[in-house]
Amino acid sequence: MKLVTVATLVGSGTLFTLASCMSRDAAPARQEEEKNAAYPVADAPAPAAAPMEMDDAMGGEGGRARQKMAAPGDLTLGAIGYASTEDKKGESKDRQDQDERGGGGAPRAWFPESFLWLPLVETNGDGVATVPVTVPDSLTTWRVLALAQSRDGAQAGSEASFLSTLPAYVDVVVPGSLYAGDEVMLPVQVVNTTGDAMSAPLSVSATGASGSAAGALSVGAGGSASRAVRVVAGAPGTATITASFGDIDRVQKDVPVRPVGQPVDVVRSGAMAADRELEFPGIERGQFGELALTLWPGAMAVVREEVRLGGGWDEPWIRHGADLSRQLYRLALANAAAELDEDDAPPESIRAMRLRAWQPVARAARAPDIATACLVAEGLRGAEEGSLEATLRERMVDQVAREQAADGTWVTTASTIDQVLALTALCARASDHPGVRLRAQGAFDRNLPRLDDPWLAAWALASGAISDTELADRLREVVKKGLVEGEDGNRLLRPGGAPRPDGWAAGTPEGTALAALALADDPALAAELATALLGQHRTEGGWGDGFADLLALRALEASFKGATPPALTVIVEADGVEVARGTLDATQPHRAVTLLAPLSASAHKLRVRAEPGAPGLVFTARHRAYVPWTAPEGAPVQVSVTPPSGLRAGGAGQVAVRVASPSDTPVDLVVGLPAGVRADESGLEALVASARIQSFTAAEGSITLRGIEGGGWEASLPVTAALAGSLHAAPSTALDPGDGDTLYTLPPQTWRIGG
């Protein structure tokens, strides 16, 4: 039992907030490990002993508390100590307890970056509160922050720290993931934290992979030693590596193992108001099949995910300018996130998103043309009354009303009649004035033959300008006839490249979102369209550009407004057998729940049910299997990636990359890397400085290069390797910067890295 005194108080009934995190600058064990490591350790915490119990004791004088707590200065915090008494031999009872749980007990396997968050801890009548917690297995210095507030409003805070360590500890350096069949030399390190040399058996074993080692190892006083163990990853799943150093310490690390094949997905989506029957046709030549079902509690789960991503990427071809629709989407997203809890939408994230978006929006609205004015008015819909955003929206709405032509339309230069009608719909939607909308309805009535196009009919209905019942019914039928069934079984609207109000070609997400807004009088059909829209959402890609994202957000807000599910259980059955079950937590109504289950690549009939049923819930079910890779043929874009020759663990090399594309086709490129290989960011920054690329993202397993101009392009990308072996790289992919569509995929390559 550890006793950490975080604060000494002079008051009873004081409220505390406690939080912990790893102290990266003050972890002697970790620093010693990195100093002596033969291989770079990729920003992972040094491991810890076994789970320990820690008490946070906050003691005080109790009886005089009420009077002494009258002012913040009377709160005494900072009596910080680590309650551990060393005996004459230099070894504490705490360490002895850890030794007993080291090699012979459960291995160390829990390594979070933080582990304690208690927002409400109240001291008793004596001014004391004791909080037992289990400390993770990381061997490091932990910091504990305490913030206190008395009943009289006095506030203060303090920080304590304590060290989690062992006489000696063992660690295995593992990558974030491996591919099936990867052969890797994993460094196993032993660190001696005492002043005496020690010797003990070192043992390494693996499950889900092949590889082992055993033998005596001697480590000098205060020193370290390492061995490399050959491990071959097995079938997809999880490989578990366990290492022990005598009876002193035992550690366990899990490594995800991914299939090498090309993923093929079959997706089905639906609403959960009742049980749903789904049919998956099977995936030819597929292996390692898996089912992933995600239940979304309405639109707000998507809003939460988009907030986490900061409102998406700025469009690369205008990265140096202001992508107005993207910035307006961020402001609309920030307003929609007002319904979320702070945990789901952190105030600092919302503030950063607003700051990022406001300046370009305000600049664009200084002297806007009519297209800009109505776009700004739509984007700022829902702004808080009295805010700067609401004031700016009022000014834009006034301009929209003033610039309406006598025939009820709004026109920009070089507008086609279809673009004029779409712009008229957007401007009418942005205006709240009945007269403005009535004149716009007249314009739609006079151009009725053009509204036989489902895209334009949907715009007219979504504008809010159609008050004539007969005209509205006719337009609804046009939209419904234009709906087609998507791959997920839900209906959607494909505009076929019809012009948007900004002149760009519209895609399926815009069409589906607009159809959902247009058919709001049919809630079931609107919800089905919104469900299809959820299925079109891409992680870190949204629905497309800022305008598409804005329309999608409006459609989801309208279709699932106020739909918050109760606590329920989701059950998935495949061919009559239950394969997955999960619970949607009523205390976290805006979080999605994802269920995973192995499912062979053959055909299956699935049944998805919720107990109890809850309208407003939607789900996406993905059946994935992996097929042998085939090189694409006839693609307009070609990519080649040549691994470095002679690359060794701990060394650097150059990856040769070539992209061939038409001169009018810009490309974003994701270069796949094997486990343990990372980019040298200084070399990538040089590409940005020389305008060879617009920006980059370097991560474990990939390098993303954005803004590659069309035509021939080649570069050498500097990388360093941390692990030796024969390793598969992730596939490399060329993407369309506009909509994120895949233009070319280079199958995974095998890199050979020397030791």
Helices and strands as residue ranges (DSSP letters): E 2-5, E 15-23, G 24-26, H 28-36, E 52-57, G 62-64, H 65-68, G 72-74, E 81-83, H 93-100, E 117-122, E 130-135, E 141-149, E 155-163, E 168-172, E 178-179, E 183-192, E 198-207, E 209-210, E 213-219, E 224-233, E 237-245, E 249-258, E 262-271, E 276-280, E 287-296, H 299-308, G 316-318, H 324-336, G 337-339, H 347-364, H 370-379, H 388-402, H 417-430, H 434-446, G 448-452, H 454-462, H 469-481, E 483-485, E 491-493, H 508-518, H 523-536, H 546-559, E 568-574, E 577-584, E 593-598, E 604-611, E 618-627, E 638-642, E 652-661, E 667-672, E 677-679, H 681-689, E 695-699, E 702-708, E 711-721, E 724-728, E 732-735, E 742-746, E 750-753
